[in-house]
Amino acid sequence: MSDGVLVGGDFRIFIQKIAIQGFYALGMVDIPGAPKPEKPNLEAARMVVEDLMMLREKTRGQLDPGEELTLDKYVADLQFQIVERGGRAQ
């Protein structure tokens, strides 16, 4: 952040933006201006997990420990929430 303005290039924020899509699909977060899902969209959440897992594979060995931890945590959290809502994890 610079002078109160968000700047791009932070990998952890990038991962968070992707993961938020999964949490939204599960009905766990509200996105201003977006309709609230009537029920969890497990398939959409699984697709986000698959995308994060693909990103993890493609960036293996290129991330610092904090970035790896962030990516792993979002994958695990989303998988857990999918299972909690009656789905199956990837």
TAGIPE-V943826 format. One record per run of one state. SS is the DSSP state (hx for helix, st for strand, lp for the rest). FROM is the first residue (numbers start at 1). LEN is the number of residues. If there is no record, write none. Layout:
SS,FROM,LEN + SS,FROM,LEN
This chain:
lp,1,1 + st,2,1 + lp,3,2 + st,5,1 + lp,6,5 + hx,11,15 + lp,26,16 + hx,42,17 + lp,59,6 + hx,65,20 + lp,85,6
